[in-house]
Amino acid sequence: MYKTTAEALQRDFQTNPDELMRKIGGAVIEITGTVDNAGIAEGGALQLSGDSWNVTAWLTPEGAVTARGTKKRARITLRCDRVGTLVAASGRRPAVVEVRDCKPVNSGG
């Protein structure tokens, strides 16, 4: 299991995305962060605040049910099966960091 925070995931990605992917490999990712947006894609994802941009955590159907009612600024830990997308920032476009198939481990509600 690869344990991190939304902020640390961003920093590691900005520093060296290839090394980050080697470190994560095929491991399950446990990510802790502060909810910035609890309702994107009709509750199918949470956005966790990072240093520079948000990390999008796409939820499993069960995870979406469990996360229902999660409030903005709540602290949450998610267990995710994989990294979905890592795209470096370019010009005015911020970087994109997504984790997929996530379920809440705990929730600040």
C-alpha positions in Angstrom: 0.0 0.0 0.0 1.2 3.5 -0.9 0.1 6.0 1.7 0.2 9.7 1.0 -1.7 13.0 1.3 -3.2 15.0 -1.6 -0.5 17.7 -1.0 2.4 15.2 -1.0 1.1 13.4 -4.1 1.1 16.8 -5.9 4.6 17.7 -4.7 6.0 14.2 -5.7 4.3 14.5 -9.1 5.7 18.0 -9.7 9.2 16.9 -8.6 9.5 13.7 -10.6 6.4 12.1 -12.1 8.3 9.0 -13.4 9.8 8.3 -10.0 6.4 8.7 -8.4 4.8 6.1 -10.8 7.7 3.7 -10.0 7.2 4.2 -6.3 3.4 3.5 -6.5 3.7 0.7 -9.1 0.6 -1.5 -8.8 0.0 -0.7 -5.1 -3.3 0.4 -3.6 -3.1 4.1 -2.8 -4.3 5.4 0.5 -4.7 9.2 0.2 -5.7 11.6 2.9 -6.9 15.1 2.1 -9.3 17.9 2.7 -12.5 17.9 0.6 -12.7 21.0 -1.6 -15.6 19.8 -3.7 -17.9 16.9 -2.6 -20.3 16.9 -5.5 -18.5 16.7 -8.9 -20.0 14.3 -11.5 -23.2 14.0 -9.4 -21.4 12.5 -6.4 -19.1 10.2 -8.4 -16.0 11.9 -7.2 -14.4 14.1 -4.5 -11.9 16.8 -5.1 -9.2 17.0 -2.4 -7.4 20.3 -1.9 -3.7 20.3 -2.8 -1.0 22.9 -2.7 -1.5 24.1 -6.2 -4.6 22.4 -7.6 -7.1 19.7 -6.6 -6.7 15.9 -6.8 -9.8 14.2 -8.2 -10.7 11.0 -6.5 -13.2 9.0 -8.6 -15.3 6.8 -6.3 -16.6 3.3 -6.8 -20.4 3.0 -6.7 -20.2 1.7 -3.0 -17.7 4.5 -2.2 -20.1 7.1 -3.6 -22.8 5.8 -1.3 -20.4 5.8 1.7 -19.2 9.3 0.9 -22.7 10.8 0.5 -23.1 13.7 2.9 -19.4 14.5 3.0 -19.0 18.2 3.5 -16.5 20.7 2.1 -13.4 21.1 4.3 -14.0 17.6 5.8 -10.8 15.6 6.3 -11.1 12.2 4.6 -8.9 9.1 3.9 -9.7 7.2 0.7 -8.3 3.8 -0.5 -8.0 3.8 -4.2 -7.1 1.0 -6.6 -5.0 3.0 -9.0 -3.8 6.3 -10.3 -6.0 7.3 -13.2 -4.3 10.3 -14.8 -1.2 12.3 -14.3 -0.7 15.3 -16.6 1.9 18.0 -16.1 0.9 21.6 -16.0 1.3 23.5 -19.3 1.0 27.3 -19.7 -2.2 28.3 -17.9 -3.6 24.8 -17.7 -3.0 23.3 -14.2 -1.7 19.8 -13.8 -4.2 16.9 -13.5 -3.8 14.2 -10.9 -6.6 11.6 -10.5 -7.0 8.5 -8.5 -9.7 5.9 -9.4 -11.8 3.2 -7.8 -11.8 4.9 -4.4 -13.7 4.1 -1.2 -13.7 6.1 2.0 -11.7 4.5 4.8 -12.8 7.3 7.2 -14.7 10.5 6.8 -14.9 13.7 8.7 -18.5 14.1 7.5 
